Amino acid sequence: MENVGISKLDLKRQNRMQILRLLRNGGPTSRIDIAHTIHITKAAVTIITNEMIREGILREIGEQAPTGGKVPRGRKKILLDYNPTWKLAIGVAIQSEWMDVGLCTLKGETVEHHTVSIDPQAGLSGAIRRIGELYRDLAYKNDLKPDLLLASGITVSPAAYALCQAAETPGGIDCRVIRESLQKVLPGPLAFGRLTDGIATAETDFHPSGEKAPQSIAVLQMGGAFQSSVTVGQEFYRGGSGKSCCFGDWPVGEGPRRDKARDRLSGEAFGSQIRALRTQKLCPALDTLAMDNPQRAEWTFCRSGFMPEDPAVRQYFERVREDYLTVLSGVLTFLAPEQLIVSPDGCVQEALAQAMRLAARRSGTPVRLSRFDETNLYLTGAALAVRQYFTGRGGYAGTTD
């Protein structure tokens, strides 16, 4: 007779995964509270957690503090947490002209990272060679033995797809070419994902201590990429076609022939409009700020805190702000996430900031910039590695899925 159902090993792995996810989302928890939350017996929790403590994955961190001013009777609860330095993770975030490579703990605490430029003339082989050099430097300076490395995670921005020979797929991103190359310079298993997928994972799994991990969020990469990721119950929602929330195609503006957001809110569109206003001599105040430098005029228009004085520039600025607001409000209305997180990429930053404040006030939903930018973007890759090879395996490290 064919054997069907779940094996004891699979059940044990599933329970370990639930324990790690609970500790990741809610912080230190006692054995009895773990049992109540994941609906297994306290005896089973004790057996599993004691085994994970022996393996170094979990640790006891002390007694639970009394709540409500009452001193509990009987034995106090001992809190458990996962050991953030049980293993370490490598993160790589690849952009069009630069990349961020770093080493962190299982909780996203930075050990060391480096942001370096990419030589477009060197192509993919040059980028791979640089990643290998940075890994060896991190390993040497931090005494990173192979058995201490959990995995490496790599996120790729759409602007770097050509460099990495990657492509969008309904389930995420096809990185077979760069995977084969990276396996020669990075030890252990590899995890790959789109940049917004990495941001969504890092925002959830590497949340600040004391904050509750969000269950459902929407991440929008505003600017040239117009990429998005949506999570429901901390799992990615791709939609029936695998292309949920393609907000770059959303209509903005007024009139019967409304434009797509990507056609009006890209860096190219901003530059073209500012050049047109300069040609018509409609932006003397902007020209003065930019010292009559065309490229500086475009940069000034897009920088944070810029407030236009020229009427024509102000009118265009307000149009951009309304277009941003249309996109943000649409996402909030149709997806109703707990949080809307924006990753700015070549945006009119002041117009976007104003639109975010308006959208948050109208919807009552938090709308904020991502915590992950050029100062720590490697954590987006590391988060994918930790979720796939630590939480997603119940602490059973390995190289096969």
Secondary structure by P-SEA (a helix, b strand, c coil): cccccccaaaaaaaaaaaaaaaaaccccccaaaaaaaacccaaaaaaaaaaaaaacccccccccccccccccccbbbbbbbcccccbbbbbbbbcccbbbbbcccccccccbbbbbbbcccccaaaaaaaaaaaaaaaaaaaccccccccbbbbbbcccccccccccccccccccaaaaaaaaaccccbbbbbcaaaaaaaaaaccccccccccccbbbbbcccccccccccccccccccccccccccccccccccccccccccccaaaaaaaaaaaaaacccaaaaaaacccaaaaaaaaaccccccccaaaaaaaaaaaaaaaaaaaaaaaaccccbbbbbbcccaaaaaaaaaaaaaaaccbbbbcccccccccaaaaaaaaaaaccccccccccccc
